[in-house]
Amino acid sequence: MKCCALRALNAAAADSDDPQAVARAWLVDEGFAREMINKIQFMRKEAGFDVVDRINVTYEAGDRLKAAVERFASRVAAETLAASITEGAGAGELEREWDVNGEWARIAVERVERSSSG
């Protein structure tokens, strides 16, 4: 029910010039982004990454979640120290499936190799 309500809200916002509908859709997308950040941070800890390690994130998701991640990609990257966030199938050091606010996602994370400076 929750998922269908979110889809209906977003569809209404897309077809509307109503600023409140647009704002609600933006807030829903922000909620999806925050939940993705939470899942990625959990995976960083689970994988044993150092807090300063840069990572690459690869994810698969439905159109709804994908649109939210694309909208807030810079925030997700900044808060998770992601050098890249790529949509598509991928295998990293750790890969998990998640329920992100009612939307299915598969997320993979891998540490970015540190350059050796002498």
Summary of the structure (lengths in Angstrom):
residues: 118
radius of gyration: 15.7
end to end distance: 56.8
largest distance: 57.7
contacts: 333
relative contact order: 0.20
helix: 50%
strand: 25%
